[in-house]
Amino acid sequence: MSKAKALLLATIASAVGYFVLQNFDLPGLSQFTKKSPGGGSAHSSTATETSLPVRRVGETIRVASFNVQVFGESKVQNAPVMDILARVARNFDIVAVQEIRAKSQDIIPFYVDQINAAGRRYDYVIGERLGRSNSKEQYAFIFDTQSVEVDRLQLYTVADPDDLLHREPLVALFRVRGPPPEHAFTFTLVNVHVDPDEVQQEMNVLDDVFLAVRNDGRGEDDIIILGDFNTDDRNLGELGQVSGIVPVIAGMPTNTRGTNQYDNILFVSQATREFTGRGGVFDFMREYNLSLDQALQVSDHLPVWAEFSIYEGGQAGRFAGREAEVEVK
């Protein structure tokens, strides 16, 4: 790792209890949120994840990433757009969301309400507002509590004292529900949104972020970095040079117009053997028979996704363990 990249992994510890290949068919939260040290929030639902019945078809989960493009008040007030966004989310066990752009903290709770209006039980964790300008953004993970659980004590944002990243990634540890805990797939998701004006610099920092998260003391070998990289799989910089790292999306556009690839999901193939080999771009425009104009009101990005076994294929992370704090040198 470059000695010039002095990133610090600072935990945001919560004090609360807490697609598909194209053309492939997949079978009001009013409670409080409590601000975590460092500025993140973790929602606390009335029923804990472990008390819910497990809901899953088959023995896999699907993890997605979705830049919802200026996800704020105007989009929330657009009922047809929110209907599509809710339908999209229900296809996946976890959705990493980028570009939440509102001062109000009601955006994601309202979104989760819309998802759950169909009788589902999704929840979320969300990071702090980030950015160098007045237009700040948040990351969130939205997840099906009947399929997976999150370790709220180990949710953290990557702190960046040298200001090498415009928006520091949000990191969360998940475990699949259903199998015995000692056999359940555990994995860490690193949610990123690379600044379009600083792609080369930030891609050359994200390798250090990836390695630091992998070595943060929790013993987790499955580190999955996902989000909007604002570049394609051929131009991943130093992140792409991490030994064994592979992109799920290759040679395929991920923007709604079908012209460019921006979004991806990456992991080290030798470590994350739970990957089934299935993944792709969820084209909601064709899936829901939208015009291009209608689809662009939803987002100028399409979700990307990857499928994993529910059974741990390597070393399970320490779920509900200590907070992580690691300095990258």
LOZALUM-867301 format. One record per residue (C-alpha): residue in one letter; x negated, y, z. Coordinates in Angstrom, 3 decimals. Layout:
<sites>
<site r="A" xx="X" yy="Y" zz="Z"/>
...
</sites>
This chain:
<sites>
<site r="M" xx="0.000" yy="0.000" zz="0.000"/>
<site r="S" xx="-1.167" yy="3.524" zz="-0.751"/>
<site r="K" xx="-2.528" yy="5.313" zz="2.301"/>
<site r="A" xx="-1.039" yy="8.526" zz="0.916"/>
<site r="K" xx="2.469" yy="7.240" zz="1.394"/>
<site r="A" xx="3.190" yy="7.863" zz="5.056"/>
<site r="L" xx="6.777" yy="6.705" zz="5.334"/>
<site r="L" xx="8.294" yy="5.948" zz="8.685"/>
<site r="L" xx="11.158" yy="3.528" zz="9.144"/>
<site r="A" xx="13.280" yy="5.191" zz="11.809"/>
<site r="T" xx="16.203" yy="3.238" zz="13.161"/>
<site r="I" xx="19.689" yy="4.640" zz="13.161"/>
<site r="A" xx="21.010" yy="2.504" zz="16.016"/>
<site r="S" xx="24.773" yy="2.410" zz="16.349"/>
<site r="A" xx="26.301" yy="2.649" zz="19.809"/>
<site r="V" xx="29.625" yy="1.247" zz="18.583"/>
<site r="G" xx="30.612" yy="-2.445" zz="18.380"/>
<site r="Y" xx="29.981" yy="-1.697" zz="15.104"/>
<site r="F" xx="31.245" yy="-8.031" zz="-12.331"/>
<site r="V" xx="30.653" yy="-10.375" zz="-13.007"/>
<site r="L" xx="29.049" yy="-10.835" zz="-16.395"/>
<site r="Q" xx="31.083" yy="-8.744" zz="-18.767"/>
<site r="N" xx="34.485" yy="-10.339" zz="-19.469"/>
<site r="F" xx="34.179" yy="-12.811" zz="-16.545"/>
<site r="D" xx="37.291" yy="-12.908" zz="-14.308"/>
<site r="L" xx="36.973" yy="-13.085" zz="-10.536"/>
<site r="P" xx="39.613" yy="-15.059" zz="-8.767"/>
<site r="G" xx="44.230" yy="4.277" zz="6.696"/>
<site r="L" xx="41.335" yy="3.573" zz="8.886"/>
<site r="S" xx="42.281" yy="5.920" zz="11.675"/>
<site r="Q" xx="39.945" yy="4.560" zz="14.352"/>
<site r="F" xx="37.015" yy="6.662" zz="15.396"/>
<site r="T" xx="33.474" yy="6.605" zz="14.117"/>
<site r="K" xx="30.620" yy="7.333" zz="16.445"/>
<site r="K" xx="27.596" yy="9.241" zz="15.254"/>
<site r="S" xx="24.453" yy="7.203" zz="15.692"/>
<site r="P" xx="21.098" yy="8.599" zz="16.759"/>
<site r="G" xx="19.506" yy="9.972" zz="13.592"/>
<site r="G" xx="22.758" yy="10.897" zz="11.896"/>
<site r="G" xx="24.291" yy="7.650" zz="10.644"/>
<site r="S" xx="27.721" yy="6.318" zz="11.438"/>
<site r="A" xx="29.104" yy="2.837" zz="11.910"/>
<site r="H" xx="32.824" yy="2.240" zz="11.819"/>
<site r="S" xx="34.427" yy="0.220" zz="14.608"/>
<site r="S" xx="37.474" yy="-1.772" zz="13.590"/>
<site r="T" xx="40.069" yy="-3.100" zz="16.015"/>
<site r="A" xx="39.160" yy="-6.727" zz="15.285"/>
<site r="T" xx="35.544" yy="-7.840" zz="15.341"/>
<site r="E" xx="34.238" yy="-9.618" zz="12.280"/>
<site r="T" xx="33.647" yy="-12.849" zz="14.147"/>
<site r="S" xx="37.279" yy="-13.025" zz="15.341"/>
<site r="L" xx="38.661" yy="-12.966" zz="11.800"/>
<site r="P" xx="39.390" yy="-16.055" zz="9.701"/>
<site r="V" xx="36.837" yy="-16.681" zz="6.979"/>
<site r="R" xx="38.158" yy="-15.893" zz="3.514"/>
<site r="R" xx="36.123" yy="-17.177" zz="0.591"/>
<site r="V" xx="36.568" yy="-19.114" zz="-2.621"/>
<site r="G" xx="33.630" yy="-21.468" zz="-3.111"/>
<site r="E" xx="30.226" yy="-21.285" zz="-1.467"/>
<site r="T" xx="28.841" yy="-18.045" zz="-2.858"/>
<site r="I" xx="29.059" yy="-14.329" zz="-2.191"/>
<site r="R" xx="28.792" yy="-11.435" zz="-4.631"/>
<site r="V" xx="26.858" yy="-8.280" zz="-3.780"/>
<site r="A" xx="27.366" yy="-5.158" zz="-5.904"/>
<site r="S" xx="25.938" yy="-1.676" zz="-6.259"/>
<site r="F" xx="28.065" yy="1.234" zz="-7.467"/>
<site r="N" xx="27.217" yy="4.894" zz="-7.994"/>
<site r="V" xx="30.702" yy="6.404" zz="-7.751"/>
<site r="Q" xx="29.515" yy="9.784" zz="-9.148"/>
<site r="V" xx="30.269" yy="12.805" zz="-6.989"/>
<site r="F" xx="32.493" yy="10.810" zz="-4.655"/>
<site r="G" xx="34.282" yy="13.597" zz="-2.810"/>
<site r="E" xx="37.602" yy="15.288" zz="-2.143"/>
<site r="S" xx="38.701" yy="15.739" zz="-5.769"/>
<site r="K" xx="38.210" yy="12.058" zz="-6.545"/>
<site r="V" xx="40.016" yy="10.969" zz="-3.375"/>
<site r="Q" xx="43.009" yy="13.092" zz="-4.391"/>
<site r="N" xx="43.225" yy="11.342" zz="-7.770"/>
<site r="A" xx="45.514" yy="8.354" zz="-7.091"/>
<site r="P" xx="44.838" yy="6.458" zz="-10.368"/>
<site r="V" xx="41.093" yy="6.792" zz="-9.851"/>
<site r="M" xx="41.300" yy="5.544" zz="-6.258"/>
<site r="D" xx="43.425" yy="2.607" zz="-7.403"/>
<site r="I" xx="40.707" yy="1.544" zz="-9.842"/>
<site r="L" xx="37.970" yy="2.055" zz="-7.255"/>
<site r="A" xx="39.867" yy="-0.110" zz="-4.767"/>
<site r="R" xx="40.448" yy="-2.843" zz="-7.348"/>
<site r="V" xx="36.760" yy="-2.827" zz="-8.263"/>
<site r="A" xx="35.636" yy="-3.238" zz="-4.642"/>
<site r="R" xx="37.920" yy="-6.218" zz="-4.039"/>
<site r="N" xx="35.877" yy="-8.239" zz="-6.546"/>
<site r="F" xx="32.856" yy="-8.229" zz="-4.255"/>
<site r="D" xx="31.891" yy="-9.230" zz="-0.722"/>
<site r="I" xx="29.638" yy="-6.184" zz="-0.330"/>
<site r="V" xx="29.421" yy="-2.954" zz="-2.319"/>
<site r="A" xx="26.465" yy="-0.616" zz="-1.823"/>
<site r="V" xx="27.823" yy="2.844" zz="-2.661"/>
<site r="Q" xx="25.765" yy="5.832" zz="-3.764"/>
<site r="E" xx="26.563" yy="9.516" zz="-4.332"/>
<site r="I" xx="29.109" yy="10.114" zz="-1.571"/>
<site r="R" xx="29.167" yy="13.886" zz="-1.775"/>
<site r="A" xx="31.448" yy="15.597" zz="0.744"/>
<site r="K" xx="31.090" yy="17.381" zz="4.059"/>
<site r="S" xx="34.192" yy="15.585" zz="5.273"/>
<site r="Q" xx="33.620" yy="12.173" zz="6.842"/>
<site r="D" xx="37.056" yy="10.975" zz="5.699"/>
<site r="I" xx="36.057" yy="9.873" zz="2.181"/>
<site r="I" xx="34.880" yy="6.328" zz="2.909"/>
<site r="P" xx="37.553" yy="5.598" zz="5.570"/>
<site r="F" xx="40.203" yy="6.608" zz="3.022"/>
<site r="Y" xx="38.555" yy="4.439" zz="0.360"/>
<site r="V" xx="38.508" yy="1.444" zz="2.712"/>
<site r="D" xx="42.189" yy="2.103" zz="3.480"/>
<site r="Q" xx="42.950" yy="1.846" zz="-0.235"/>
<site r="I" xx="41.013" yy="-1.414" zz="-0.544"/>
<site r="N" xx="42.817" yy="-2.894" zz="2.456"/>
<site r="A" xx="46.255" yy="-1.852" zz="1.181"/>
<site r="A" xx="46.269" yy="-5.171" zz="-0.693"/>
<site r="G" xx="46.026" yy="-7.112" zz="2.562"/>
<site r="R" xx="42.233" yy="-7.292" zz="2.676"/>
<site r="R" xx="39.969" yy="-6.574" zz="5.670"/>
<site r="Y" xx="37.061" yy="-4.493" zz="4.504"/>
<site r="D" xx="34.979" yy="-2.234" zz="6.738"/>
<site r="Y" xx="31.945" yy="-0.019" zz="6.257"/>
<site r="V" xx="28.755" yy="1.440" zz="7.630"/>
<site r="I" xx="27.483" yy="4.797" zz="6.398"/>
<site r="G" xx="24.252" yy="6.763" zz="6.596"/>
<site r="E" xx="23.512" yy="10.403" zz="7.230"/>
<site r="R" xx="23.880" yy="13.216" zz="4.694"/>
<site r="L" xx="20.655" yy="13.502" zz="2.699"/>
<site r="G" xx="19.035" yy="15.803" zz="0.177"/>
<site r="R" xx="16.853" yy="18.870" zz="-0.217"/>
<site r="S" xx="19.606" yy="21.092" zz="-1.617"/>
<site r="N" xx="23.026" yy="22.147" zz="-0.347"/>
<site r="S" xx="24.532" yy="19.291" zz="-2.374"/>
<site r="K" xx="23.830" yy="16.430" zz="0.009"/>
<site r="E" xx="24.785" yy="12.775" zz="-0.409"/>
<site r="Q" xx="25.385" yy="9.709" zz="1.736"/>
<site r="Y" xx="24.948" yy="5.999" zz="1.213"/>
<site r="A" xx="27.434" yy="3.415" zz="2.465"/>
<site r="F" xx="27.926" yy="-0.336" zz="2.530"/>
<site r="I" xx="31.533" yy="-1.494" zz="2.187"/>
<site r="F" xx="32.032" yy="-5.159" zz="3.006"/>
<site r="D" xx="34.656" yy="-7.869" zz="3.427"/>
<site r="T" xx="34.696" yy="-8.705" zz="7.139"/>
<site r="Q" xx="36.208" yy="-12.108" zz="6.392"/>
<site r="S" xx="33.153" yy="-13.011" zz="4.341"/>
<site r="V" xx="30.125" yy="-11.261" zz="5.868"/>
<site r="E" xx="29.110" yy="-9.405" zz="9.010"/>
<site r="V" xx="26.652" yy="-6.560" zz="9.502"/>
<site r="D" xx="24.213" yy="-6.099" zz="12.357"/>
<site r="R" xx="25.198" yy="-2.614" zz="13.479"/>
<site r="L" xx="22.286" yy="-2.414" zz="15.910"/>
<site r="Q" xx="19.853" yy="-2.702" zz="13.012"/>
<site r="L" xx="21.275" yy="-0.139" zz="10.591"/>
<site r="Y" xx="18.612" yy="2.444" zz="9.789"/>
<site r="T" xx="17.573" yy="5.131" zz="7.352"/>
<site r="V" xx="14.041" yy="5.369" zz="6.021"/>
<site r="A" xx="12.568" yy="8.601" zz="7.399"/>
<site r="D" xx="10.200" yy="10.370" zz="5.048"/>
<site r="P" xx="7.970" yy="12.881" zz="6.897"/>
<site r="D" xx="5.983" yy="13.691" zz="3.737"/>
<site r="D" xx="9.168" yy="14.285" zz="1.729"/>
<site r="L" xx="8.286" yy="11.795" zz="-1.017"/>
<site r="L" xx="11.899" yy="10.768" zz="-1.595"/>
<site r="H" xx="14.818" yy="13.066" zz="-2.295"/>
<site r="R" xx="17.251" yy="10.688" zz="-0.567"/>
<site r="E" xx="15.781" yy="8.174" zz="1.862"/>
<site r="P" xx="17.224" yy="4.636" zz="1.517"/>
<site r="L" xx="19.754" yy="3.158" zz="3.937"/>
<site r="V" xx="18.877" yy="-0.309" zz="5.245"/>
<site r="A" xx="21.313" yy="-2.894" zz="6.646"/>
<site r="L" xx="21.054" yy="-6.532" zz="7.732"/>
<site r="F" xx="23.939" yy="-8.861" zz="6.817"/>
<site r="R" xx="24.863" yy="-12.461" zz="7.580"/>
<site r="V" xx="27.364" yy="-14.644" zz="5.767"/>
<site r="R" xx="30.317" yy="-15.852" zz="7.819"/>
<site r="G" xx="31.437" yy="-19.476" zz="7.710"/>
<site r="P" xx="28.350" yy="-21.702" zz="7.928"/>
<site r="P" xx="26.764" yy="-22.304" zz="11.344"/>
<site r="P" xx="24.648" yy="-19.231" zz="12.177"/>
<site r="E" xx="21.406" yy="-21.193" zz="11.879"/>
<site r="H" xx="22.325" yy="-22.142" zz="8.288"/>
<site r="A" xx="24.067" yy="-18.941" zz="7.163"/>
<site r="F" xx="22.399" yy="-16.732" zz="4.554"/>
<site r="T" xx="20.962" yy="-13.577" zz="6.134"/>
<site r="F" xx="19.633" yy="-10.748" zz="4.002"/>
<site r="T" xx="18.628" yy="-7.110" zz="4.134"/>
<site r="L" xx="20.036" yy="-4.611" zz="1.642"/>
<site r="V" xx="18.133" yy="-1.424" zz="0.815"/>
<site r="N" xx="20.478" yy="1.149" zz="-0.767"/>
<site r="V" xx="18.720" yy="3.682" zz="-3.023"/>
<site r="H" xx="19.473" yy="6.620" zz="-5.333"/>
<site r="V" xx="16.383" yy="7.795" zz="-7.190"/>
<site r="D" xx="16.296" yy="11.484" zz="-8.115"/>
<site r="P" xx="16.595" yy="11.758" zz="-11.927"/>
<site r="D" xx="13.950" yy="14.519" zz="-11.988"/>
<site r="E" xx="11.404" yy="12.519" zz="-9.960"/>
<site r="V" xx="11.815" yy="8.985" zz="-11.236"/>
<site r="Q" xx="8.156" yy="8.097" zz="-11.712"/>
<site r="Q" xx="7.082" yy="9.449" zz="-8.325"/>
<site r="E" xx="9.913" yy="7.791" zz="-6.429"/>
<site r="M" xx="9.556" yy="4.417" zz="-8.190"/>
<site r="N" xx="5.918" yy="4.517" zz="-7.067"/>
<site r="V" xx="7.050" yy="5.005" zz="-3.464"/>
<site r="L" xx="9.818" yy="2.396" zz="-3.382"/>
<site r="D" xx="7.308" yy="-0.454" zz="-3.430"/>
<site r="D" xx="6.046" yy="0.766" zz="-0.062"/>
<site r="V" xx="9.629" yy="1.030" zz="1.192"/>
<site r="F" xx="10.334" yy="-2.538" zz="0.043"/>
<site r="L" xx="7.218" yy="-3.965" zz="1.704"/>
<site r="A" xx="7.750" yy="-1.998" zz="4.912"/>
<site r="V" xx="11.325" yy="-3.244" zz="5.252"/>
<site r="R" xx="10.125" yy="-6.796" zz="4.622"/>
<site r="N" xx="7.545" yy="-6.382" zz="7.408"/>
<site r="D" xx="9.727" yy="-4.490" zz="9.872"/>
<site r="G" xx="9.533" yy="-7.203" zz="12.521"/>
<site r="R" xx="12.923" yy="-8.846" zz="12.040"/>
<site r="G" xx="11.548" yy="-11.909" zz="10.261"/>
<site r="E" xx="13.858" yy="-11.509" zz="7.264"/>
<site r="D" xx="12.466" yy="-12.781" zz="3.963"/>
<site r="D" xx="15.413" yy="-11.823" zz="1.745"/>
<site r="I" xx="14.963" yy="-8.134" zz="0.980"/>
<site r="I" xx="17.306" yy="-6.934" zz="-1.759"/>
<site r="I" xx="16.808" yy="-3.389" zz="-3.038"/>
<site r="L" xx="19.721" yy="-2.096" zz="-5.074"/>
<site r="G" xx="21.212" yy="1.122" zz="-6.342"/>
<site r="D" xx="20.807" yy="3.802" zz="-8.974"/>
<site r="F" xx="17.143" yy="3.854" zz="-10.045"/>
<site r="N" xx="17.714" yy="6.227" zz="-12.962"/>
<site r="T" xx="15.460" yy="3.996" zz="-15.064"/>
<site r="D" xx="15.602" yy="0.637" zz="-16.811"/>
<site r="D" xx="14.057" yy="-2.723" zz="-15.957"/>
<site r="R" xx="11.017" yy="-2.005" zz="-18.180"/>
<site r="N" xx="10.003" yy="1.114" zz="-16.255"/>
<site r="L" xx="10.099" yy="0.190" zz="-12.579"/>
<site r="G" xx="6.690" yy="1.659" zz="-11.744"/>
<site r="E" xx="4.942" yy="0.286" zz="-8.667"/>
<site r="L" xx="8.175" yy="-1.217" zz="-7.384"/>
<site r="G" xx="8.139" yy="-3.504" zz="-10.413"/>
<site r="Q" xx="4.589" yy="-4.553" zz="-9.522"/>
<site r="V" xx="5.540" yy="-6.073" zz="-6.165"/>
<site r="S" xx="4.481" yy="-9.712" zz="-6.434"/>
<site r="G" xx="7.372" yy="-11.889" zz="-7.609"/>
<site r="I" xx="9.968" yy="-9.121" zz="-7.771"/>
<site r="V" xx="12.641" yy="-9.573" zz="-10.439"/>
<site r="P" xx="15.557" yy="-7.429" zz="-11.651"/>
<site r="V" xx="19.014" yy="-8.941" zz="-12.032"/>
<site r="I" xx="19.884" yy="-6.522" zz="-14.840"/>
<site r="A" xx="17.629" yy="-6.703" zz="-17.897"/>
<site r="G" xx="18.191" yy="-5.211" zz="-21.331"/>
<site r="M" xx="21.755" yy="-4.215" zz="-20.523"/>
<site r="P" xx="23.278" yy="-0.720" zz="-20.182"/>
<site r="T" xx="24.899" yy="0.142" zz="-16.855"/>
<site r="N" xx="26.421" yy="3.517" zz="-17.646"/>
<site r="T" xx="30.071" yy="3.793" zz="-18.607"/>
<site r="R" xx="29.277" yy="5.028" zz="-22.108"/>
<site r="G" xx="27.171" yy="1.922" zz="-22.704"/>
<site r="T" xx="24.043" yy="3.816" zz="-23.730"/>
<site r="N" xx="21.556" yy="3.543" zz="-20.828"/>
<site r="Q" xx="20.493" yy="1.349" zz="-17.952"/>
<site r="Y" xx="20.192" yy="3.083" zz="-14.576"/>
<site r="D" xx="21.402" yy="0.639" zz="-11.928"/>
<site r="N" xx="19.871" yy="-2.611" zz="-10.741"/>
<site r="I" xx="19.419" yy="-5.210" zz="-8.014"/>
<site r="L" xx="15.895" yy="-6.475" zz="-7.285"/>
<site r="F" xx="14.361" yy="-9.073" zz="-4.985"/>
<site r="V" xx="11.393" yy="-11.437" zz="-4.816"/>
<site r="S" xx="12.513" yy="-14.622" zz="-6.551"/>
<site r="Q" xx="10.330" yy="-16.970" zz="-4.493"/>
<site r="A" xx="11.843" yy="-15.642" zz="-1.261"/>
<site r="T" xx="15.470" yy="-15.172" zz="-2.306"/>
<site r="R" xx="16.130" yy="-18.650" zz="-3.615"/>
<site r="E" xx="19.756" yy="-18.158" zz="-2.626"/>
<site r="F" xx="20.316" yy="-16.259" zz="-5.896"/>
<site r="T" xx="22.466" yy="-18.476" zz="-8.123"/>
<site r="G" xx="21.214" yy="-16.965" zz="-11.366"/>
<site r="R" xx="24.519" yy="-15.242" zz="-11.957"/>
<site r="G" xx="24.809" yy="-11.477" zz="-12.107"/>
<site r="G" xx="25.579" yy="-8.654" zz="-14.457"/>
<site r="V" xx="27.554" yy="-5.497" zz="-15.084"/>
<site r="F" xx="31.205" yy="-5.194" zz="-14.120"/>
<site r="D" xx="32.796" yy="-3.289" zz="-16.995"/>
<site r="F" xx="35.864" yy="-1.865" zz="-15.263"/>
<site r="M" xx="36.792" yy="0.105" zz="-18.384"/>
<site r="R" xx="37.482" yy="-3.098" zz="-20.324"/>
<site r="E" xx="38.562" yy="-5.095" zz="-17.288"/>
<site r="Y" xx="41.358" yy="-2.632" zz="-16.514"/>
<site r="N" xx="42.026" yy="-1.517" zz="-20.100"/>
<site r="L" xx="40.996" yy="2.105" zz="-19.596"/>
<site r="S" xx="40.112" yy="4.689" zz="-22.190"/>
<site r="L" xx="36.615" yy="6.135" zz="-22.020"/>
<site r="D" xx="38.025" yy="9.386" zz="-20.604"/>
<site r="Q" xx="39.937" yy="7.481" zz="-17.909"/>
<site r="A" xx="36.867" yy="5.414" zz="-17.034"/>
<site r="L" xx="34.661" yy="8.489" zz="-16.779"/>
<site r="Q" xx="37.039" yy="9.951" zz="-14.206"/>
<site r="V" xx="36.189" yy="6.922" zz="-12.062"/>
<site r="S" xx="32.411" yy="7.120" zz="-12.616"/>
<site r="D" xx="29.780" yy="7.488" zz="-15.281"/>
<site r="H" xx="28.203" yy="4.324" zz="-13.826"/>
<site r="L" xx="29.441" yy="0.730" zz="-13.892"/>
<site r="P" xx="28.900" yy="-1.540" zz="-10.881"/>
<site r="V" xx="26.121" yy="-4.113" zz="-11.092"/>
<site r="W" xx="26.325" yy="-7.366" zz="-9.154"/>
<site r="A" xx="24.505" yy="-10.550" zz="-8.162"/>
<site r="E" xx="25.722" yy="-13.847" zz="-6.716"/>
<site r="F" xx="24.091" yy="-15.713" zz="-3.816"/>
<site r="S" xx="24.612" yy="-18.979" zz="-1.952"/>
<site r="I" xx="26.172" yy="-18.702" zz="1.484"/>
<site r="Y" xx="23.478" yy="-21.018" zz="2.868"/>
<site r="E" xx="20.063" yy="-19.803" zz="3.974"/>
<site r="G" xx="17.334" yy="-21.102" zz="1.690"/>
<site r="G" xx="14.367" yy="-19.726" zz="3.592"/>
<site r="Q" xx="13.768" yy="-17.859" zz="6.834"/>
<site r="A" xx="16.777" yy="-16.374" zz="8.589"/>
<site r="G" xx="16.417" yy="-12.861" zz="9.973"/>
<site r="R" xx="16.951" yy="-12.108" zz="13.638"/>
<site r="F" xx="20.561" yy="-11.017" zz="13.613"/>
<site r="A" xx="21.622" yy="-8.713" zz="16.477"/>
<site r="G" xx="17.975" yy="-8.311" zz="17.350"/>
<site r="R" xx="15.906" yy="-5.329" zz="18.354"/>
<site r="E" xx="15.799" yy="-2.043" zz="16.526"/>
<site r="A" xx="13.167" yy="-1.746" zz="13.812"/>
<site r="E" xx="10.549" yy="0.955" zz="13.630"/>
<site r="V" xx="7.625" yy="0.554" zz="11.273"/>
<site r="E" xx="5.085" yy="2.989" zz="9.902"/>
<site r="V" xx="3.825" yy="2.449" zz="6.389"/>
<site r="K" xx="0.143" yy="3.239" zz="5.903"/>
</sites>
